[in-house]
Amino acid sequence: MPAEEAAPTDTLRAGDVILLTTAASVQFRKPIVVRVIRELPDRHTYDGWLWLDAYELNPKGDAIARRELFVMRAGVRIQVSSPRRADETRRPRPARRSGAVGVG
C-alpha cells in the first residue's frame, strides 16, 4: 500500500522522508525513498533545483546508502507515512504461563 504524499514545502528538514521520481530528476527512473539529512545551500544550482544530503531507504525504512542528490524542488514528494524502521517494529511478547510451576 503506497504512502500518502504531501505537497513540497519551501525547506526540507532533517528527518523528512521523501519520494523521488522522474518528476524530481530523470535519474530517478526507478523511484527511491530517502530520509533527508540536510539541504546543501552552499552549492550553486539552477533556479528551482537543490542539493540534498540524504539516506536512501529500503522498503523496511532502513538506511542502505548515504547519497548527495541534485533534484528539482517541485518534483519532491514528502511522505506523510514513512516506512517503518527496523527498531520500531513490534516484537512478540513471551507467552505467559498460567498456574504454578513445579520444581524438582
PyRosetta script that sets phi, psi and omega in degrees:
from pyrosetta import init, pose_from_sequence

init()
pose = pose_from_sequence("MPAEEAAPTDTLRAGDVILLTTAASVQFRKPIVVRVIRELPDRHTYDGWLWLDAYELNPKGDAIARRELFVMRAGVRIQVSSPRRADETRRPRPARRSGAVGVG")
pose.set_psi(1, 122.8)
pose.set_omega(1, -176.7)
pose.set_phi(2, -69.9)
pose.set_psi(2, 150.3)
pose.set_omega(2, 178.5)
pose.set_phi(3, -75.9)
pose.set_psi(3, 154.7)
pose.set_omega(3, 176.6)
pose.set_phi(4, -72.0)
pose.set_psi(4, 155.0)
pose.set_omega(4, -179.4)
pose.set_phi(5, -120.2)
pose.set_psi(5, 149.7)
pose.set_omega(5, 174.5)
pose.set_phi(6, -117.8)
pose.set_psi(6, 157.1)
pose.set_omega(6, 179.0)
pose.set_phi(7, -66.2)
pose.set_psi(7, 151.2)
pose.set_omega(7, 179.6)
pose.set_phi(8, -64.3)
pose.set_psi(8, 148.5)
pose.set_omega(8, 177.9)
pose.set_phi(9, -106.2)
pose.set_psi(9, 175.0)
pose.set_omega(9, 179.7)
pose.set_phi(10, -68.0)
pose.set_psi(10, -37.5)
pose.set_omega(10, -177.9)
pose.set_phi(11, -129.3)
pose.set_psi(11, 131.2)
pose.set_omega(11, 173.6)
pose.set_phi(12, -86.3)
pose.set_psi(12, 142.1)
pose.set_omega(12, -178.4)
pose.set_phi(13, -110.7)
pose.set_psi(13, 155.6)
pose.set_omega(13, 175.8)
pose.set_phi(14, -56.0)
pose.set_psi(14, 132.3)
pose.set_omega(14, 179.7)
pose.set_phi(15, 97.3)
pose.set_psi(15, -17.4)
pose.set_omega(15, 176.5)
pose.set_phi(16, -60.6)
pose.set_psi(16, 135.8)
pose.set_omega(16, 175.9)
pose.set_phi(17, -104.0)
pose.set_psi(17, 124.7)
pose.set_omega(17, -175.1)
pose.set_phi(18, -128.5)
pose.set_psi(18, 151.2)
pose.set_omega(18, 176.0)
pose.set_phi(19, -101.1)
pose.set_psi(19, 129.6)
pose.set_omega(19, 178.1)
pose.set_phi(20, -115.2)
pose.set_psi(20, 121.5)
pose.set_omega(20, 178.5)
pose.set_phi(21, -125.2)
pose.set_psi(21, -171.2)
pose.set_omega(21, 178.3)
pose.set_phi(22, -63.1)
pose.set_psi(22, -15.8)
pose.set_omega(22, 174.5)
pose.set_phi(23, -66.0)
pose.set_psi(23, -27.5)
pose.set_omega(23, 179.0)
pose.set_phi(24, -89.8)
pose.set_psi(24, -31.3)
pose.set_omega(24, 178.8)
pose.set_phi(25, -177.9)
pose.set_psi(25, 148.6)
pose.set_omega(25, -180.0)
pose.set_phi(26, -64.4)
pose.set_psi(26, -18.6)
pose.set_omega(26, 179.9)
pose.set_phi(27, -68.0)
pose.set_psi(27, -15.0)
pose.set_omega(27, -178.1)
pose.set_phi(28, -101.6)
pose.set_psi(28, 48.9)
pose.set_omega(28, 175.5)
pose.set_phi(29, -58.2)
pose.set_psi(29, -39.6)
pose.set_omega(29, 170.4)
pose.set_phi(30, -98.8)
pose.set_psi(30, 110.1)
pose.set_omega(30, -175.7)
pose.set_phi(31, -57.9)
pose.set_psi(31, 148.3)
pose.set_omega(31, 175.0)
pose.set_phi(32, -131.5)
pose.set_psi(32, 157.4)
pose.set_omega(32, 174.9)
pose.set_phi(33, -113.4)
pose.set_psi(33, 133.6)
pose.set_omega(33, -179.8)
pose.set_phi(34, -132.0)
pose.set_psi(34, 155.3)
pose.set_omega(34, 172.6)
pose.set_phi(35, -107.0)
pose.set_psi(35, 123.3)
pose.set_omega(35, -176.1)
pose.set_phi(36, -69.3)
pose.set_psi(36, 132.0)
pose.set_omega(36, 169.7)
pose.set_phi(37, -91.6)
pose.set_psi(37, -50.8)
pose.set_omega(37, 177.1)
pose.set_phi(38, -170.8)
pose.set_psi(38, 158.8)
pose.set_omega(38, 168.3)
pose.set_phi(39, -80.6)
pose.set_psi(39, 152.5)
pose.set_omega(39, 179.0)
pose.set_phi(40, -111.3)
pose.set_psi(40, 82.2)
pose.set_omega(40, -172.9)
pose.set_phi(41, -72.4)
pose.set_psi(41, -16.5)
pose.set_omega(41, -178.1)
pose.set_phi(42, -77.6)
pose.set_psi(42, -8.3)
pose.set_omega(42, 177.7)
pose.set_phi(43, -90.5)
pose.set_psi(43, 132.5)
pose.set_omega(43, -179.7)
pose.set_phi(44, -77.3)
pose.set_psi(44, 132.6)
pose.set_omega(44, -178.5)
pose.set_phi(45, -135.1)
pose.set_psi(45, 174.0)
pose.set_omega(45, 171.5)
pose.set_phi(46, -75.1)
pose.set_psi(46, 157.4)
pose.set_omega(46, 178.5)
pose.set_phi(47, -58.7)
pose.set_psi(47, 128.6)
pose.set_omega(47, 178.7)
pose.set_phi(48, 90.6)
pose.set_psi(48, -1.4)
pose.set_omega(48, 179.5)
pose.set_phi(49, -113.8)
pose.set_psi(49, 157.7)
pose.set_omega(49, 178.1)
pose.set_phi(50, -150.8)
pose.set_psi(50, 159.0)
pose.set_omega(50, 173.3)
pose.set_phi(51, -101.3)
pose.set_psi(51, 138.2)
pose.set_omega(51, 177.5)
pose.set_phi(52, -123.5)
pose.set_psi(52, 144.4)
pose.set_omega(52, 166.9)
pose.set_phi(53, -105.0)
pose.set_psi(53, 122.6)
pose.set_omega(53, -172.0)
pose.set_phi(54, -152.1)
pose.set_psi(54, 163.4)
pose.set_omega(54, 172.2)
pose.set_phi(55, -103.3)
pose.set_psi(55, 127.1)
pose.set_omega(55, 172.1)
pose.set_phi(56, -74.1)
pose.set_psi(56, 137.5)
pose.set_omega(56, -177.2)
pose.set_phi(57, -110.8)
pose.set_psi(57, 145.6)
pose.set_omega(57, 172.9)
pose.set_phi(58, -86.9)
pose.set_psi(58, 176.7)
pose.set_omega(58, -178.3)
pose.set_phi(59, -58.7)
pose.set_psi(59, -24.1)
pose.set_omega(59, 177.9)
pose.set_phi(60, -80.2)
pose.set_psi(60, -12.4)
pose.set_omega(60, -178.3)
pose.set_phi(61, 95.5)
pose.set_psi(61, 7.7)
pose.set_omega(61, 178.6)
pose.set_phi(62, -83.9)
pose.set_psi(62, 140.3)
pose.set_omega(62, 176.3)
pose.set_phi(63, -71.2)
pose.set_psi(63, 128.5)
pose.set_omega(63, -179.3)
pose.set_phi(64, -116.5)
pose.set_psi(64, -16.7)
pose.set_omega(64, 178.6)
pose.set_phi(65, -161.8)
pose.set_psi(65, 141.6)
pose.set_omega(65, 173.0)
pose.set_phi(66, -91.9)
pose.set_psi(66, 133.6)
pose.set_omega(66, -175.2)
pose.set_phi(67, -138.5)
pose.set_psi(67, 147.6)
pose.set_omega(67, 168.9)
pose.set_phi(68, -105.7)
pose.set_psi(68, 123.8)
pose.set_omega(68, -170.2)
pose.set_phi(69, -124.8)
pose.set_psi(69, 139.1)
pose.set_omega(69, 176.1)
pose.set_phi(70, -105.9)
pose.set_psi(70, 113.2)
pose.set_omega(70, -172.4)
pose.set_phi(71, -134.8)
pose.set_psi(71, 156.8)
pose.set_omega(71, 173.5)
pose.set_phi(72, -83.7)
pose.set_psi(72, 122.6)
pose.set_omega(72, -175.3)
pose.set_phi(73, -55.4)
pose.set_psi(73, -40.7)
pose.set_omega(73, -177.8)
pose.set_phi(74, -65.8)
pose.set_psi(74, -20.7)
pose.set_omega(74, -179.3)
pose.set_phi(75, -91.1)
pose.set_psi(75, -5.3)
pose.set_omega(75, -179.3)
pose.set_phi(76, -77.0)
pose.set_psi(76, 131.0)
pose.set_omega(76, 178.8)
pose.set_phi(77, -119.0)
pose.set_psi(77, 113.3)
pose.set_omega(77, 178.9)
pose.set_phi(78, -74.7)
pose.set_psi(78, 132.1)
pose.set_omega(78, -179.8)
pose.set_phi(79, -86.6)
pose.set_psi(79, 123.6)
pose.set_omega(79, 179.6)
pose.set_phi(80, -72.5)
pose.set_psi(80, -44.1)
pose.set_omega(80, 176.6)
pose.set_phi(81, -113.0)
pose.set_psi(81, 110.8)
pose.set_omega(81, -175.7)
pose.set_phi(82, -83.9)
pose.set_psi(82, 160.2)
pose.set_omega(82, 175.7)
pose.set_phi(83, -59.9)
pose.set_psi(83, 147.5)
pose.set_omega(83, 179.4)
pose.set_phi(84, -73.5)
pose.set_psi(84, 137.8)
pose.set_omega(84, 175.6)
pose.set_phi(85, -80.4)
pose.set_psi(85, 154.9)
pose.set_omega(85, -177.6)
pose.set_phi(86, -59.0)
pose.set_psi(86, -37.3)
pose.set_omega(86, -178.3)
pose.set_phi(87, -78.3)
pose.set_psi(87, -5.8)
pose.set_omega(87, 178.0)
pose.set_phi(88, -99.1)
pose.set_psi(88, -4.9)
pose.set_omega(88, -178.6)
pose.set_phi(89, -74.1)
pose.set_psi(89, 151.9)
pose.set_omega(89, -179.9)
pose.set_phi(90, -74.3)
pose.set_psi(90, 135.3)
pose.set_omega(90, 176.1)
pose.set_phi(91, -103.8)
pose.set_psi(91, 142.0)
pose.set_omega(91, 179.9)
pose.set_phi(92, -65.9)
pose.set_psi(92, 142.5)
pose.set_omega(92, 176.6)
pose.set_phi(93, -85.3)
pose.set_psi(93, 148.6)
pose.set_omega(93, 176.5)
pose.set_phi(94, -64.5)
pose.set_psi(94, 147.0)
pose.set_omega(94, -179.9)
pose.set_phi(95, -66.8)
pose.set_psi(95, 140.5)
pose.set_omega(95, 177.1)
pose.set_phi(96, -84.8)
pose.set_psi(96, 142.4)
pose.set_omega(96, 176.6)
pose.set_phi(97, -92.6)
pose.set_psi(97, 140.7)
pose.set_omega(97, 177.3)
pose.set_phi(98, -106.4)
pose.set_psi(98, 140.5)
pose.set_omega(98, 177.6)
pose.set_phi(99, 83.4)
pose.set_psi(99, 177.7)
pose.set_omega(99, -178.9)
pose.set_phi(100, -81.6)
pose.set_psi(100, 151.8)
pose.set_omega(100, 179.3)
pose.set_phi(101, -107.4)
pose.set_psi(101, 125.1)
pose.set_omega(101, 179.6)
pose.set_phi(102, -81.9)
pose.set_psi(102, 141.8)
pose.set_omega(102, 178.3)
pose.set_phi(103, -118.1)
pose.set_psi(103, 133.4)
pose.set_omega(103, 169.1)
pose.set_phi(104, 100.2)
pose.dump_pdb("model.pdb")
